[in-house]
Amino acid sequence: MERTSKMNVPSTKIVFSEEDKEEILFRIKEVLSNGQLTLGKYGKEFEEIFSKYVGAKYAITVNSGTSSLEIPLRCLGIKDYSVIVPTNTFAATAFAVHHAGGKIQFADCGSDYCLNPESLLKHIRPDTKAVILVHIGGNIGENVSEIRKICEEKRIHLIEDAAHAHGSSFEDRMAGTFGIANSFSFYPTKVMTSGEGGMIVTDNEELYKRALQLRDQGKKEFYSNEIVCMGNNWRMGEINAIIGLQQLKRLEKFLEDRRKIAAIYDRRLEEIDKITPLKIPKNSKSNYYKYIAILQHGIDRIKLKKDLKEKFNISLSGEVYDTPLHLQPIFKQICGTKEGDFPIAEDLCSRQICLPIFATMTEEQANYVIDSLKELLK
């Protein structure tokens, strides 16, 4: 295949239409005029609309996806108890356990990149109080019902880390409704963003009320100076809530556009025998925060990514994740883990790539990505 010119394909792209920019700026001017820069009407509106979208009773805006994990863990009293975390996740998942006073217990993933029920059972200890289920790349694994059942039988709290999974669903049940408390991130790379920020969703009224106190320095109420618990500054500002609200209006269109690109990748990757797309269960709908594909053993991932960038101007996004947490220096130190402890994650993390995908990506760009891969892997 001869190339006369390169097409620029970024790994991801944040999408704000001119209409969205105008609406965001109009609302920002309003809050700058009235001075209500935090915990105001837009944060409340964001909570109300997001909880309805997900199908949960309550939602709590916070300043990051990380705090949206730590706060529920504190509410559930995991201090000095162990919490099971899949090793193939971002460090923030485990950091939240550590900072909430819990003990990190890693578990392996399955071929779907999601928590492996067998590994979960193997690592449950007498002091295990919670399990964090991570929807890697926006994919809800086919074992989610089995994992919920295990947690119910063992009387262990299930928490969803749905940082990747805005709008994903399993058997028509939305991400964010499987656990007692569930966490979303609105970091700029996510399917929808608020700049910085996160959201907790739950049906548990007691946890909801406690989370409101914890996010605002432990105050009994917003306008009270009575401190009732050891909280922190985990508030979301009004400007972030305004951005998040506007993005939430566009979420369904974002999902539609991303799924169209994923369908092209699914179809065309059948032409290449050295790379296989992650299979999404039939009863699951991914938001394709990441389009994950697995390379054959022996392919040099670093060289492939370098060649895609230098020869074809295609940027691949970061893997999910290139190194499992149990092999990261800080967690080897804290948890005493080592190579070989979680072989499935070690294998899959070493062989995956994430193809470019974003809401305004064109069919031409998607085909260019596959044509470039074909040329490099032939």
Secondary structure, DSSP 8 states (H G I E B T S, - for coil): ---SS---B-S------HHHHHHHHHHHHHHHHH---BSSHHHHHHHHHHHHHHT-SEEEEES-HHHHHHHHHHHTT-TTSEEEEESSS-HHHHHHHHHTT-EEEEE-B-TTSSB-HHHHHHH--TTEEEEEEE-GGG---TTHHHHHHHHHHHT-EEEEE-TT-TT-EETTEETTSSSSEEEEE--TTSSS--SS-EEEEES-HHHHHHHHHHHBTTBSSTT---B-S---B---BHHHHHHHHHHHHHHHHHHHHHHHHHHHHHHHGGG-TTEEE----TTEE---SSEEEEE-TT--HHHHHHHHHHHH-B--B--S-SS-GGGSHHHHHHH---TTSSHHHHHHHHHEEEE---TT--HHHHHHHHHHHHHHH-
